[in-house]
Amino acid sequence: MAQKNSIKILSVLILSMFVSSAHAGRQTKAPQTPQEELMALKEGNERFMSGEKAGHDFHYQINKTKDGQKPYAVILSCLDSRVPPEIVFDQGIGELFVARVAGNVENDDILGSMEFGTAVMGAKLVVVMGHTKCGAIKGACQNVKLGHLTGVLDKIQPAVAQVKKSNPKFNTESYDDLDHVSQAHVMLTVEEIRKKSKIIRDLEAQNKIRLVGAMYDISTGKVTFLDDVASKSGVAKNW
């Protein structure tokens, strides 16, 4: 009996050492280039979809980051409760900067935060992520007016106009049409970030960061990354 107990205790100790080593390794082998960071997000989303998540030791990560942080990506996503970036990309504490606002719109505060995350803290990837069946997109398409929300939805109107121009039969009750607007809005937001932020624009021109758009499908959990150059030839759904 004593021998069995000793073997059991030894097994637990070995497993604990392996888990600690795995978590430590995940921290020390963080992606170093924009392309590696993009691949890390893609792999994280694949784990999320498959259910084979990394098994984060949050207590370890809290201790590891208590004196500083080094997130590798900045995510601008929608406020929607079904689209939590850390979860859908299977990332832990200290790995992502996340800004969330209805309709994943940009403003000066968001731009300043992105500049902090990249130029100051060293993140090499910026992602603007929209999603399917977005309530803010639908509100913009239906020209909803509601307090301060009106100003948020106004920022989506350029995408609405773009899609309606290319689709005379646009239907505000059709989620396919609304999802086209969501994609167009993502790419227009990417372009607005480049246009308005000289810091982001210069870092990208120097290949120090990458700025990309993405769409999250709330029905499947899949994130599809769009071209990192704004679409000027239309808004065809390609995800």
Backbone as numpy.savetxt, mean C-alpha at the origin, in Angstrom:
# Nx Ny Nz CAx CAy CAz Cx Cy Cz
10.25 -41.13 32.49 9.41 -39.92 32.49 10.28 -38.67 32.49
11.34 -38.67 33.34 12.24 -37.53 33.42 12.93 -37.28 32.08
13.29 -38.42 31.41 13.96 -38.28 30.11 13.00 -37.66 29.08
11.73 -38.08 29.09 10.74 -37.53 28.15 10.54 -36.04 28.39
10.49 -35.66 29.68 10.33 -34.25 30.00 11.52 -33.43 29.53
12.71 -33.99 29.68 13.91 -33.29 29.25 13.92 -33.09 27.74
13.48 -34.14 27.02 13.42 -34.04 25.56 12.41 -32.99 25.14
11.26 -32.96 25.83 10.20 -31.99 25.52 10.70 -30.56 25.74
11.39 -30.35 26.88 11.91 -29.02 27.20 12.95 -28.60 26.17
13.82 -29.54 25.79 14.86 -29.25 24.80 14.23 -28.89 23.45
13.16 -29.59 23.08 12.48 -29.32 21.82 11.88 -27.90 21.80
11.29 -27.53 22.94 10.70 -26.20 23.05 11.78 -25.13 22.93
12.93 -25.37 23.58 14.03 -24.41 23.53 14.56 -24.25 22.11
14.71 -25.37 21.41 15.21 -25.33 20.02 14.24 -24.59 19.13
12.93 -24.88 19.32 11.91 -24.21 18.52 11.92 -22.70 18.78
12.07 -22.32 20.05 12.10 -20.91 20.41 13.29 -20.22 19.78
14.45 -20.90 19.79 15.65 -20.34 19.18 15.46 -20.17 17.68
14.80 -21.16 17.05 14.57 -21.10 15.61 13.64 -19.95 15.25
12.56 -19.79 16.03 11.61 -18.72 15.77 12.27 -17.36 15.94
13.05 -17.20 17.04 13.73 -15.93 17.27 14.70 -15.62 16.17
15.42 -16.67 15.73 16.38 -16.49 14.64 15.67 -16.09 13.36
14.52 -16.70 13.10 13.77 -16.40 11.88 13.30 -14.96 11.87
12.79 -14.51 13.03 12.32 -13.13 13.11 13.48 -12.16 12.99
14.60 -12.51 13.65 15.77 -11.64 13.57 16.26 -11.57 12.13
16.28 -12.71 11.45 16.73 -12.75 10.08 15.84 -11.92 9.18
14.53 -11.94 9.45 13.60 -11.16 8.64 13.86 -9.68 8.80
14.30 -9.28 9.98 14.60 -7.88 10.21 15.92 -7.48 9.55
16.94 -8.33 9.62 18.26 -7.97 9.12 18.35 -8.12 7.61
17.46 -8.86 7.00 17.49 -9.07 5.56 16.41 -8.24 4.86
16.18 -7.05 5.37 15.18 -6.16 4.78 15.59 -5.80 3.36
14.63 -5.59 2.47 14.94 -5.22 1.09 15.71 -3.91 1.04
16.64 -3.80 0.07 17.52 -2.64 0.02 17.30 -1.74 -1.18
16.67 -2.22 -2.23 16.46 -1.43 -3.43 14.96 -1.27 -3.69
14.57 -0.27 -4.50 13.14 -0.11 -4.81 12.53 -1.38 -5.38
13.25 -2.07 -6.26 12.71 -3.28 -6.86 12.57 -4.40 -5.83
13.53 -4.51 -4.93 13.44 -5.51 -3.86 12.28 -5.21 -2.93
12.05 -3.93 -2.67 10.95 -3.54 -1.80 9.60 -3.84 -2.45
9.52 -3.60 -3.76 8.29 -3.92 -4.48 8.05 -5.43 -4.45
9.11 -6.20 -4.65 8.98 -7.66 -4.61 8.56 -8.13 -3.22
9.07 -7.48 -2.17 8.69 -7.86 -0.81 7.20 -7.67 -0.58
6.64 -6.58 -1.12 5.20 -6.36 -0.98 4.42 -7.40 -1.78
4.87 -7.72 -2.98 4.19 -8.72 -3.79 4.21 -10.08 -3.11
5.35 -10.44 -2.56 5.46 -11.72 -1.86 4.59 -11.73 -0.61
4.54 -10.59 0.08 3.70 -10.49 1.27 2.23 -10.66 0.93
1.80 -10.07 -0.18 0.40 -10.22 -0.60 0.11 -11.66 -0.99
1.07 -12.33 -1.60 0.89 -13.74 -1.94 0.73 -14.59 -0.68
1.51 -14.28 0.36 1.36 -15.00 1.62 -0.01 -14.74 2.23
-0.43 -13.48 2.19 -1.74 -13.12 2.73 -2.85 -13.89 2.03
-2.78 -13.97 0.71 -3.81 -14.65 -0.06 -3.82 -16.16 0.20
-2.63 -16.72 0.38 -2.52 -18.17 0.57 -2.79 -18.59 2.01
-2.75 -17.64 2.92 -2.93 -17.97 4.33 -1.64 -18.40 5.01
-0.54 -18.41 4.27 0.75 -18.80 4.83 1.53 -17.56 5.27
1.00 -16.87 6.25 1.59 -15.61 6.68 2.90 -15.85 7.44
3.70 -14.77 7.53 5.05 -14.89 8.07 5.08 -15.22 9.56
3.99 -15.02 10.28 3.99 -15.32 11.70 4.81 -14.31 12.48
4.44 -13.04 12.40 5.21 -11.97 13.04 5.22 -12.11 14.56
6.38 -11.90 15.12 6.52 -11.81 16.58 6.46 -10.33 16.93
5.26 -9.84 17.22 5.08 -8.41 17.44 5.83 -7.91 18.67
5.93 -8.74 19.70 6.68 -8.33 20.89 8.16 -8.14 20.54
8.69 -9.04 19.72 10.06 -8.91 19.25 10.22 -7.63 18.44
9.25 -7.36 17.55 9.35 -6.18 16.70 9.21 -4.89 17.50
8.37 -4.91 18.53 8.26 -3.74 19.41 9.61 -3.45 20.05
10.24 -4.46 20.56 11.55 -4.30 21.20 12.60 -3.86 20.20
12.53 -4.43 18.99 13.52 -4.14 17.95 13.43 -2.70 17.48
12.23 -2.12 17.51 12.04 -0.77 16.96 11.87 0.31 18.03
12.04 -0.04 19.28 11.75 0.94 20.34 12.68 2.15 20.30
13.87 2.00 19.73 14.81 3.10 19.68 14.93 3.72 18.28
14.15 3.24 17.34 14.22 3.79 15.99 13.46 2.93 15.01
13.27 3.44 13.81 12.52 2.71 12.79 13.19 2.86 11.44
12.94 1.90 10.58 13.49 1.94 9.22 12.50 1.29 8.26
11.27 1.84 8.14 10.31 1.27 7.19 10.85 1.36 5.77
10.52 0.38 4.96 11.08 0.37 3.61 10.11 0.87 2.54
8.85 1.10 2.89 7.89 1.57 1.89 6.88 2.52 2.53
6.34 3.41 1.70 5.28 4.33 2.09 4.03 3.96 1.29
2.93 3.72 1.99 1.68 3.33 1.33 0.63 4.40 1.56
0.04 4.90 0.47 -1.14 5.76 0.57 -2.33 4.92 0.14
-3.25 4.68 1.05 -4.40 3.84 0.72 -5.69 4.46 1.23
-6.78 3.82 0.91 -8.10 4.31 1.28 -8.39 4.02 2.76
-9.31 4.82 3.31 -9.75 4.64 4.70 -10.53 3.35 4.90
-11.03 2.76 3.83 -11.89 1.59 3.87 -11.35 0.52 4.83
-12.23 0.05 5.72 -11.82 -0.90 6.75 -11.42 -2.25 6.19
-11.77 -2.51 4.94 -11.45 -3.80 4.32 -10.08 -3.80 3.65
-9.37 -2.68 3.74 -8.09 -2.56 3.03 -6.96 -2.14 3.98
-6.62 -2.94 4.98 -5.53 -2.59 5.89 -4.17 -2.98 5.28
-3.34 -2.03 4.87 -2.11 -2.35 4.14 -1.17 -3.31 4.87
-0.95 -3.11 6.17 -0.03 -4.01 6.87 -0.48 -5.46 6.78
-1.79 -5.67 6.80 -2.31 -7.04 6.77 -2.27 -7.61 5.36
-2.73 -6.85 4.37 -2.81 -7.39 3.01 -1.42 -7.58 2.40
-0.40 -6.89 2.96 0.97 -7.10 2.50 1.77 -7.95 3.48
1.10 -8.45 4.52 1.74 -9.31 5.52 3.03 -8.69 6.06
2.92 -7.48 6.56 4.06 -6.78 7.12 3.84 -6.54 8.61
4.94 -6.33 9.32 4.85 -6.17 10.77 5.13 -4.76 11.23
5.38 -4.63 12.53 5.67 -3.34 13.15 7.01 -2.81 12.65
7.02 -1.54 12.22 8.27 -0.91 11.80 8.65 -1.15 10.36
7.75 -1.75 9.55 8.11 -2.09 8.17 7.46 -1.20 7.11
6.36 -0.54 7.46 5.67 0.33 6.50 5.29 1.66 7.13
5.39 2.73 6.33 4.69 3.98 6.65 3.35 3.90 5.94
2.25 4.17 6.64 0.93 4.07 6.02 0.13 5.34 6.25
-0.35 5.92 5.16 -1.27 7.07 5.23 -2.60 6.61 4.66
-3.68 6.84 5.40 -4.99 6.38 4.95 -5.99 7.52 4.99
-6.71 7.68 3.89 -7.72 8.72 3.78 -8.75 8.26 2.75
-9.99 8.64 2.92 -11.04 8.22 1.99 -10.64 8.53 0.55
-10.74 7.53 -0.30 -10.42 7.72 -1.71 -8.95 7.81 -2.02
-8.08 7.48 -1.06 -6.62 7.57 -1.23 -6.21 8.82 -2.01
-6.73 9.99 -1.57 -6.39 11.25 -2.20 -5.11 11.80 -1.59
-4.42 12.64 -2.35 -3.22 13.28 -1.81 -3.54 14.73 -1.46
-2.77 15.25 -0.51 -2.82 16.67 -0.17 -1.44 17.06 0.37
-1.28 18.30 0.79 0.03 18.76 1.25 0.53 17.97 2.46
-0.38 17.59 3.34 0.03 16.82 4.52 0.54 15.44 4.12
-0.16 14.81 3.19 0.26 13.50 2.70 1.61 13.61 1.99
1.77 14.64 1.14 3.02 14.83 0.43 4.18 15.05 1.40
3.94 15.86 2.42 4.98 16.09 3.42 5.37 14.81 4.13
4.38 13.98 4.41 4.65 12.70 5.08 5.45 11.78 4.17
5.12 11.78 2.87 5.87 10.96 1.92 7.32 11.44 1.81
7.50 12.75 1.80 8.86 13.30 1.73 9.66 12.93 2.97
9.00 12.96 4.13 9.66 12.53 5.37 10.05 11.05 5.28
9.10 10.22 4.83 9.35 8.78 4.77 10.46 8.40 3.83
10.61 9.15 2.73 11.63 8.82 1.74 12.94 9.57 1.97
12.90 10.90 1.89 14.11 11.70 1.97 14.78 11.65 3.34
13.96 11.56 4.39 14.52 11.57 5.75 14.76 10.16 6.27
13.74 9.29 6.13 13.82 7.97 6.74 14.32 6.88 5.80
14.44 7.18 4.52 15.08 6.23 3.63 14.21 5.20 2.94
12.88 5.31 3.06 12.02 4.38 2.32 12.26 4.57 0.82
12.30 3.48 0.09 12.64 3.55 -1.34 11.47 3.21 -2.25
10.30 3.03 -1.67 9.13 2.69 -2.47 7.92 3.48 -1.96
7.20 4.09 -2.88 5.95 4.79 -2.55 4.84 4.17 -3.37
3.77 3.73 -2.72 2.66 3.06 -3.39 1.37 3.81 -3.13
0.66 4.14 -4.20 -0.70 4.67 -4.09 -1.64 3.52 -4.41
-2.44 3.10 -3.43 -3.26 1.90 -3.61 -4.75 2.22 -3.51
-5.46 2.04 -4.62 -6.91 2.12 -4.61 -7.49 0.73 -4.45
-8.82 0.63 -4.52 -9.42 -0.70 -4.37 -10.77 -0.77 -5.08
-11.23 -1.96 -5.27 -12.51 -2.18 -5.94 -13.66 -1.79 -5.01
-14.80 -1.48 -5.62 -16.03 -1.16 -4.88 -15.80 -0.10 -3.81
-15.11 0.97 -4.21 -14.75 2.04 -3.27 -15.91 3.00 -3.08
-16.30 3.21 -1.84 -17.41 4.11 -1.53 -17.10 5.55 -1.88
-15.85 5.98 -1.68 -15.49 7.35 -2.01 -15.56 7.59 -3.51
-15.13 6.60 -4.29 -15.21 6.70 -5.74 -16.67 6.81 -6.18
-17.53 5.98 -5.58 -18.95 6.02 -5.93 -19.55 7.37 -5.56
-19.16 7.90 -4.40 -19.66 9.19 -3.98 -19.25 10.30 -4.94
-18.01 10.24 -5.42 -17.53 11.23 -6.38 -18.29 11.12 -7.69
-18.52 9.89 -8.14 -19.23 9.67 -9.41 -20.68 10.16 -9.32
-21.26 10.09 -8.13 -22.64 10.52 -7.94 -22.73 11.95 -7.43
-21.57 12.62 -7.40 -21.50 14.04 -7.02 -22.10 14.30 -5.64
-21.76 13.46 -4.69 -22.25 13.59 -3.31 -21.66 14.84 -2.66
-22.47 15.54 -1.89 -22.04 16.71 -1.13 -22.31 16.45 0.34
-21.28 16.47 1.18 -21.46 16.19 2.60 -20.31 16.80 3.39
-20.52 17.98 3.94 -19.53 18.61 4.80 -18.13 18.61 4.21
-17.15 18.25 5.03 -15.76 18.24 4.59 -15.49 17.12 3.58
-16.36 16.12 3.53 -16.18 15.04 2.56 -16.25 15.57 1.13
-16.99 16.64 0.94 -17.13 17.22 -0.40 -15.76 17.56 -0.99
-14.90 18.16 -0.18 -13.57 18.53 -0.65 -12.72 17.32 -1.00
-12.91 16.23 -0.25 -12.19 14.98 -0.55 -12.63 14.43 -1.90
-13.94 14.37 -2.10 -14.48 13.81 -3.34 -14.16 14.67 -4.55
-14.01 15.98 -4.34 -13.64 16.86 -5.44 -12.30 16.46 -6.05
-11.41 15.91 -5.22 -10.09 15.51 -5.71 -10.17 14.28 -6.63
-11.30 13.60 -6.62 -11.48 12.41 -7.47 -12.13 12.78 -8.80
-12.69 13.98 -8.90 -13.43 14.38 -10.09 -12.63 14.31 -11.40
-11.32 14.62 -11.41 -10.58 14.48 -12.67 -10.61 13.06 -13.22
-10.57 12.06 -12.35 -10.65 10.67 -12.79 -12.04 10.35 -13.31
-13.06 10.87 -12.64 -14.44 10.67 -13.08 -14.61 11.23 -14.49
-14.12 12.45 -14.69 -14.24 13.09 -16.01 -13.49 12.30 -17.08
-12.33 11.79 -16.73 -11.53 11.03 -17.69 -12.26 9.77 -18.14
-12.84 9.06 -17.20 -13.52 7.80 -17.53 -14.82 8.08 -18.29
-15.56 9.07 -17.85 -16.81 9.39 -18.54 -16.56 9.82 -19.98
-15.47 10.50 -20.22 -15.14 10.94 -21.57 -14.88 9.75 -22.50
-14.27 8.71 -21.95 -13.96 7.55 -22.77 -15.09 6.53 -22.81
-16.10 6.72 -21.94 -17.21 5.77 -21.86 -18.54 6.53 -21.76
-19.14 6.85 -22.91 -20.41 7.61 -22.91 -21.54 6.90 -22.17
-21.45 5.57 -22.02 -22.49 4.80 -21.34 -22.16 4.55 -19.87
-21.29 5.38 -19.32 -20.86 5.22 -17.93 -22.06 5.16 -16.99
-22.03 4.18 -16.08 -23.14 3.95 -15.16 -22.62 4.03 -13.72
-23.13 4.98 -12.96 -22.65 5.16 -11.58 -23.07 4.03 -10.65
-23.91 3.13 -11.12 -24.32 1.98 -10.32 -23.54 0.72 -10.71
-22.70 0.83 -11.73 -21.92 -0.32 -12.19 -20.55 -0.31 -11.52
-20.26 -1.38 -10.76 -18.96 -1.43 -10.10 -17.82 -1.59 -11.08
-18.07 -2.19 -12.25 -17.02 -2.25 -13.26 -16.62 -0.84 -13.68
-17.61 0.01 -13.93 -17.31 1.39 -14.31 -16.65 2.15 -13.16
-17.14 1.95 -11.95 -16.56 2.62 -10.80 -15.11 2.18 -10.57
-14.84 0.90 -10.80 -13.48 0.40 -10.62 -12.53 0.99 -11.65
-13.03 1.28 -12.84 -12.22 1.98 -13.83 -11.84 3.37 -13.32
-12.79 4.04 -12.68 -12.50 5.35 -12.11 -11.46 5.22 -11.00
-11.59 4.20 -10.18 -10.63 3.99 -9.09 -9.22 3.82 -9.63
-9.09 3.03 -10.70 -7.77 2.83 -11.31 -7.25 4.14 -11.89
-8.11 4.86 -12.61 -7.70 6.13 -13.20 -7.27 7.11 -12.12
-8.01 7.13 -11.01 -7.69 8.03 -9.90 -6.33 7.68 -9.30
-6.02 6.40 -9.17 -4.71 6.00 -8.65 -3.60 6.58 -9.52
-3.72 6.38 -10.83 -2.65 6.82 -11.72 -2.56 8.34 -11.80
-3.69 9.03 -11.75 -3.65 10.49 -11.72 -3.03 11.00 -10.42
-3.29 10.29 -9.32 -2.69 10.67 -8.04 -1.18 10.48 -8.07
-0.74 9.39 -8.68 0.70 9.17 -8.86 1.32 10.35 -9.60
0.66 10.79 -10.66 1.18 11.92 -11.43 1.14 13.21 -10.64
0.11 13.42 -9.82 0.02 14.62 -9.00 1.14 14.66 -7.97
1.47 13.51 -7.42 2.57 13.44 -6.44 3.87 13.85 -7.12
4.11 13.31 -8.32 5.32 13.69 -9.06 5.34 15.19 -9.37
4.20 15.69 -9.76 4.10 17.09 -10.18 4.31 18.03 -9.01
3.72 17.72 -7.86 3.71 18.65 -6.74 4.93 18.55 -5.83
5.55 17.37 -5.78 6.68 17.18 -4.86 7.99 17.09 -5.62
8.77 18.15 -5.57 10.09 18.14 -6.21 11.00 17.11 -5.55
10.84 16.93 -4.25 11.67 15.97 -3.53 11.41 14.55 -4.05
10.15 14.17 -4.13 9.80 12.84 -4.63 10.25 12.70 -6.09
9.99 13.72 -6.88 10.33 13.69 -8.31 11.84 13.51 -8.50
12.64 14.26 -7.74 14.09 14.17 -7.88 14.62 12.81 -7.41
14.08 12.32 -6.30 14.52 11.00 -5.81 14.22 9.91 -6.83
13.06 10.03 -7.47 12.69 9.04 -8.48 13.59 9.17 -9.72
13.88 10.39 -10.12 14.74 10.61 -11.29 16.14 10.06 -11.05
16.57 10.05 -9.79 17.89 9.54 -9.43 17.86 8.03 -9.13
16.69 7.41 -9.36 16.50 5.97 -9.12 16.72 5.58 -7.66
16.51 6.55 -6.76 16.64 6.26 -5.34 15.34 5.75 -4.75
14.22 6.06 -5.41 12.94 5.53 -4.99 12.15 5.12 -6.22
11.06 4.41 -5.98 10.12 4.08 -7.05 8.72 4.45 -6.58
7.95 5.06 -7.46 6.58 5.48 -7.17 5.64 4.71 -8.08
4.73 3.93 -7.50 3.86 3.07 -8.29 2.42 3.15 -7.81
1.52 2.75 -8.69 0.11 2.63 -8.36 -0.27 1.17 -8.20
-1.34 0.93 -7.46 -1.79 -0.45 -7.24 -3.29 -0.46 -7.01
-3.90 -1.61 -7.25 -5.32 -1.83 -6.98 -5.49 -3.08 -6.13
-6.31 -2.96 -5.09 -6.62 -4.09 -4.21 -8.04 -4.56 -4.51
-8.20 -5.84 -4.73 -9.51 -6.43 -5.00 -10.10 -6.94 -3.69
-11.16 -6.28 -3.21 -11.72 -6.66 -1.92 -12.41 -8.01 -1.95
-12.64 -8.55 -3.15 -13.30 -9.86 -3.26 -12.31 -11.02 -3.18
-11.05 -10.76 -3.52 -10.05 -11.84 -3.56 -8.87 -11.61 -2.63
-8.61 -10.35 -2.26 -7.44 -10.04 -1.45 -6.19 -9.78 -2.26
-6.30 -9.82 -3.57 -5.13 -9.66 -4.43 -4.82 -8.19 -4.69
-3.54 -7.86 -4.61 -3.06 -6.53 -4.99 -2.37 -6.65 -6.34
-2.80 -5.83 -7.28 -2.16 -5.79 -8.60 -1.50 -4.43 -8.77
-0.22 -4.44 -9.09 0.52 -3.20 -9.27 0.38 -2.72 -10.71
0.06 -1.45 -10.86 -0.16 -0.85 -12.17 1.15 -0.26 -12.68
1.16 0.14 -13.93 2.34 0.79 -14.48 2.67 2.02 -13.65
3.95 2.28 -13.44 4.33 3.44 -12.63 4.43 4.71 -13.46
3.89 4.68 -14.65 3.75 5.88 -15.48 2.27 6.09 -15.71
1.77 7.28 -15.45 0.34 7.54 -15.55 -0.17 7.20 -16.94
-1.35 6.59 -17.00 -1.95 6.24 -18.28 -2.46 7.49 -18.99
-1.97 7.68 -20.20 -2.41 8.82 -20.99 -3.18 8.38 -22.22
-3.30 7.06 -22.39 -3.95 6.54 -23.58 -5.31 5.94 -23.30
-5.79 6.11 -22.07 -7.09 5.55 -21.73 -7.07 4.96 -20.33
-8.14 4.31 -19.97 -8.26 3.77 -18.62 -8.69 2.32 -18.66
-8.16 1.59 -19.62 -8.54 0.18 -19.74 -8.18 -0.59 -18.49
-9.08 -1.41 -18.04 -8.85 -2.21 -16.85 -7.83 -3.30 -17.17
-6.69 -3.31 -16.45 -5.64 -4.28 -16.75 -5.19 -5.03 -15.51
-6.10 -5.17 -14.55 -5.72 -5.87 -13.32 -6.79 -6.90 -13.00
